[in-house]
């Protein structure tokens, strides 16, 4: 396929591309075709002048633009025909009665030139295979022998004018190579405009995906920020709850101390009023059960009890222990110790 010469479309120079793809080389330039077109215009002018240069038809002809070329680069069938005549080639209209009467199978021809709405392109046989050398394609398109007749019929149905090339085409590299081998085409070429559109669409899609990706990243970043803020607030709430729990425990301890103090005072006052006499001094310096306690001794014992009770509460109560359970446990222990403290010795 690389050996096949294929000019791609530039401006409106499809006639030039059509001829060069047919001949498989850079045989014609726009200047060459323009010269042929000007020559044809001069020949037509001379024929019109034969009828009289003062005639209305001649003046009208001079005012009309050239029918063989225009500023865009379009060239007429007459220009193409004259250009091929240099190489001993001629054009025959494919659907003419003259040609159809020959009943020739298209696969036995050498090449075709097709035209529709001022666009020209070539279909040529190289070796034993047919190729669509349309300059609007990104490359040569392989056409099977079976599909060739259907392809030509489809072009006719779409309004194309098809011309058969008669004569000996110049030798070319592709002809020599493909005469001994057959090629296969895995992927058909696209139209140049279609390829550019798809490339542009692909870029747009890539850009859109990039923007979406950036948007998702922003969303992820936003979610991370929200999560961090939520965790920070949660920590603050936990700290506040911990502070409140500590405060509740402190208040509870204070209440426990008040209850213990009241109970101890009532018990001690009861002992004093009942007239129970403390026992004599013991080895530990304590008075017996029959010995009466003075107010100072009672105050000292109560203070010592409070100190021991506070130390036990601080060493035994876990930091996260429920305040209600702590209060209940503290009350029971207080009552038991008060009873044990003031129970008469046996």
C-alpha positions in Angstrom: 0.0 0.0 0.0 2.9 2.4 0.7 4.0 2.1 -3.0 0.6 3.5 -4.2 0.8 7.2 -5.1 -2.1 9.1 -3.4 -2.5 12.9 -3.4 -4.7 14.2 -0.7 -7.1 17.1 -1.2 -5.8 20.6 -1.1 -8.3 23.4 -1.8 -10.4 22.7 -4.9 -7.6 21.0 -6.9 -9.4 17.7 -7.1 -8.9 17.6 -10.9 -5.1 17.8 -10.4 -5.3 15.1 -7.7 -7.5 12.9 -9.9 -5.1 13.0 -12.8 -1.9 12.4 -10.7 -3.6 9.6 -8.8 -4.6 8.1 -12.1 -1.1 8.4 -13.6 0.6 7.5 -10.3 2.9 10.5 -10.1 3.2 14.3 -9.9 2.6 14.8 -13.6 0.3 17.9 -13.5 0.4 21.1 -11.5 -2.3 23.8 -11.3 -0.2 25.9 -13.7 -0.2 23.1 -16.2 -4.0 22.7 -16.0 -4.5 26.5 -16.1 -2.5 26.7 -19.3 -4.7 24.0 -20.9 -7.8 25.8 -19.7 -6.6 29.1 -21.2 -5.9 27.4 -24.4 -9.4 25.9 -24.5 -10.9 29.4 -23.7 -8.9 30.9 -26.6 -10.1 28.2 -29.0 -13.7 28.8 -28.0 -13.3 32.6 -28.4 -11.9 32.1 -31.9 -14.9 30.0 -32.9 -17.3 32.5 -31.5 -15.5 35.3 -33.4 -16.2 33.5 -36.7 -19.8 34.5 -36.3 -18.8 38.2 -36.1 -17.0 40.0 -33.4 -19.7 42.7 -33.4 -22.4 40.1 -32.8 -24.4 39.9 -29.5 -23.4 36.3 -29.0 -19.7 37.2 -29.1 -20.0 40.2 -26.7 -22.0 38.0 -24.3 -19.3 35.2 -24.5 -16.6 37.7 -23.6 -18.5 38.9 -20.5 -19.0 35.4 -19.2 -16.4 33.7 -16.9 -14.4 30.8 -18.2 -16.2 27.5 -18.4 -13.0 25.5 -18.1 -11.6 26.8 -14.8 -12.4 29.1 -11.9 -10.4 30.9 -9.2 -11.1 28.1 -6.7 -9.0 25.6 -8.8 -11.8 23.7 -10.5 -11.2 22.4 -14.0 -13.7 21.1 -16.5 -13.9 17.7 -18.2 -12.5 19.3 -21.3 -9.3 20.2 -19.4 -9.0 16.7 -18.0 -9.6 15.2 -21.4 -7.0 17.3 -23.1 -4.5 16.6 -20.3 -4.9 12.8 -20.8 -4.7 13.2 -24.5 -1.0 14.1 -24.0 -0.5 10.5 -22.8 -2.6 8.9 -25.5 -5.5 8.3 -23.2 -9.2 9.0 -23.9 -12.4 9.2 -21.9 -15.6 7.2 -22.7 -18.8 7.9 -20.8 -19.6 4.7 -18.8 -23.4 4.8 -19.1 -23.4 5.9 -22.8 -25.1 3.6 -25.3 -21.8 3.2 -27.2 -20.1 1.7 -24.2 -23.0 -0.2 -22.8 -23.4 -2.0 -26.1 -19.9 -3.4 -25.7 -21.1 -5.4 -22.6 -17.6 -5.2 -21.0 -17.2 -6.3 -17.4 -15.9 -3.4 -15.3 -13.2 -5.6 -13.7 -11.6 -5.9 -17.2 -11.1 -2.2 -17.5 -8.0 -0.3 -16.3 -9.4 2.8 -14.6 -12.4 5.1 -14.1 -12.7 8.8 -13.4 -15.8 9.9 -11.5 -17.3 13.4 -11.1 -20.1 14.8 -8.9 -20.7 18.4 -8.1 -17.3 19.5 -9.4 -15.4 16.9 -7.5 -13.2 14.5 -9.4 -11.6 11.2 -8.2 -10.0 8.1 -9.7 -10.6 4.4 -9.4 -7.7 2.4 -10.8 -6.6 -1.2 -11.1 -3.0 -1.8 -9.8 -1.8 -5.3 -10.4 -4.8 -7.5 -10.0 -6.7 -5.4 -7.4 -8.8 -2.3 -7.6 -8.3 0.8 -5.5 -10.4 3.9 -4.8 -7.9 6.8 -5.0 -10.3 9.6 -3.9 -8.3 12.6 -2.7 -10.8 13.1 0.1 -9.7 9.8 1.7 -6.8 9.5 4.1 -5.4 6.8 1.9 -6.1 4.3 -0.9 -9.2 2.1 -0.4 -9.1 -1.5 -1.5 -12.1 -2.6 -3.6 -12.8 -6.2 -4.3 -13.8 -7.4 -7.8 -17.2 -8.4 -6.6 -17.8 -5.0 -5.0 -16.5 -2.9 -8.0 -19.7 -3.3 -10.1 -21.9 -2.5 -7.1 -19.8 0.5 -6.2 -20.1 1.9 -9.7 -23.8 1.3 -9.8 -24.1 3.1 -6.4 -22.2 6.1 -7.8 -24.5 6.3 -10.8 -27.5 6.2 -8.6 -26.1 9.1 -6.5 -25.7 11.2 -9.6 -22.0 10.7 -10.4 -20.7 10.9 -14.0 -18.4 8.0 -14.6 -15.8 7.9 -17.4 -13.8 4.9 -18.6 -10.1 5.4 -19.3 -9.0 3.8 -22.5 -5.3 3.6 -23.6 -2.0 2.5 -22.0 -1.3 4.1 -18.6 2.3 4.9 -17.8 4.3 2.3 -15.8 4.5 2.9 -12.1 6.1 1.3 -9.0 2.8 0.1 -7.5 1.9 -1.7 -10.7 5.2 -3.6 -10.8 5.0 -4.6 -7.1 1.3 -5.5 -7.0 1.6 -7.6 -10.2 3.3 -10.3 -8.1 1.4 -10.0 -4.8 -2.0 -9.2 -3.4 -2.5 -6.9 -0.5 -5.0 -7.0 2.4 -6.5 -4.0 4.1 -7.3 -4.4 7.8 -8.9 -1.0 8.2 -10.5 1.2 5.6 -9.4 4.8 5.3 -11.7 7.5 6.5 -12.7 10.8 4.9 -10.3 13.6 5.8 -13.0 15.8 7.3 -14.4 12.8 9.3 -10.9 12.0 10.7 -10.4 15.7 11.7 -13.9 15.8 13.3 -13.2 12.6 15.3 -9.8 14.0 16.3 -11.5 17.2 17.5 -14.2 15.2 19.2 -11.6 13.1 20.9 -9.8 16.1 22.2 -13.1 17.6 23.4 -13.9 14.3 25.1 -10.5 14.2 26.7 -10.8 17.8 27.9 -14.3 17.0 29.3 -13.0 14.0 31.1 -10.1 16.0 32.5 -12.5 18.6 33.7 -14.7 16.0 35.2 -11.7 14.3 36.8 -10.6 17.7 38.3 -14.2 18.2 39.5 -14.1 14.8 41.2 -10.8 15.6 42.8 -12.2 18.8 44.1 -15.2 16.9 45.5 -12.9 14.4 47.1 -10.8 17.2 48.6 -14.1 18.9 49.8 -15.2 15.6 51.4 -11.8 15.2 53.1 -12.1 18.7 54.4 -15.6 18.0 55.7 -14.4 14.8 57.3 -11.6 16.6 59.0 -13.9 19.3 60.3 -16.4 16.7 61.5 -13.6 14.8 63.4 -12.4 18.0 64.9 -15.9 18.9 66.1 -16.3 15.3 67.4 -13.1 15.6 69.4 -14.3 18.9 70.8 -17.6 17.3 71.8 -15.7 14.4 73.4 -13.5 16.9 75.3 -16.6 18.8 76.5 -18.2 15.6 77.5 -15.1 14.5 79.4 -15.0 17.8 81.1 -18.7 17.6 82.0 -18.1 14.0 83.3 -15.2 15.2 85.4 -17.3 18.0 86.8 -20.2 15.6 87.5 -17.8 13.2 89.3 -16.4 16.1 91.4 -19.9 17.2 92.4 -20.8 13.6 93.2 -17.7 13.2 95.4 -18.6 16.4 97.1 -22.1 15.1 97.7 -20.8 11.8 99.0 -18.6 13.7 101.4 -21.6 15.7 102.6 -23.7 12.6 103.1 -20.8 10.8 105.0 -20.3 13.9 107.1 -24.0 14.1 108.0 -24.2 10.4 108.8 -21.0 10.5 110.9 -22.2 13.5 112.8 -25.6 11.9 113.5 -24.0 8.7 114.7 -21.4 10.4 116.9 -24.0 12.8 118.3 -26.2 9.8 119.1 -23.4 8.1 121.0 -22.8 11.3 123.0 -26.4 11.7 123.9 -26.9 8.0 124.8 -24.2 8.5 127.4 -22.2 5.5 126.2 -18.9 5.7 128.0 -15.7 4.9 126.2 -13.3 2.3 127.4 -10.0 3.2 128.9 -7.1 4.1 126.8 -5.7 1.3 124.7 -2.3 0.6 123.4 -3.2 2.4 120.1 -4.2 5.5 122.0 -8.0 4.9 121.4 -10.6 5.2 124.2 -12.7 2.2 125.1 -16.4 1.8 124.4 -17.4 3.3 127.7 -15.2 6.3 127.4 -16.9 9.6 126.5 -15.4 11.4 123.4 -14.8 15.1 123.7 -15.8 17.5 120.9 -12.1 18.0 119.8 -11.5 14.2 119.6 -14.7 13.7 117.6 -13.7 16.4 115.2 -10.2 14.9 114.7 -11.7 11.4 114.1 -14.2 12.8 111.6 -11.5 14.7 109.8 -9.3 11.5 109.6 -12.2 9.5 108.3 -12.9 12.1 105.6 -9.3 12.0 104.5 -9.2 8.2 104.3 -12.5 8.1 102.5 -11.4 10.7 99.9 -8.1 8.7 99.3 -10.1 5.5 98.7 -12.5 7.1 96.4 -9.7 8.6 94.3 -7.7 5.3 94.1 -10.6 2.9 93.6 -13.1 4.7 91.3 -12.3 4.3 87.5 -12.3 7.6 85.5 -15.1 6.4 83.2 -17.3 4.8 85.9 -20.9 5.9 85.7 -21.7 8.6 88.2 -24.8 7.0 89.5 -23.0 3.7 90.2 -20.2 5.6 91.9 -22.6 7.5 94.1 -24.5 4.3 95.1 -21.2 2.4 95.8 -19.8 5.3 97.7 -22.9 5.6 99.9 -22.9 1.9 100.8 -19.2 1.9 101.6 -19.7 5.0 103.7 -22.5 3.5 105.7 -20.6 0.3 106.3 -17.5 2.0 107.5 -19.4 4.4 109.7 -21.1 1.5 111.4 -17.8 -0.4 111.7 -16.1 2.7 113.1 -18.7 3.4 115.8 -19.7 -0.2 116.6 -18.8 -0.9 120.3 -15.9 -3.3 120.8 -16.8 -6.7 121.9 
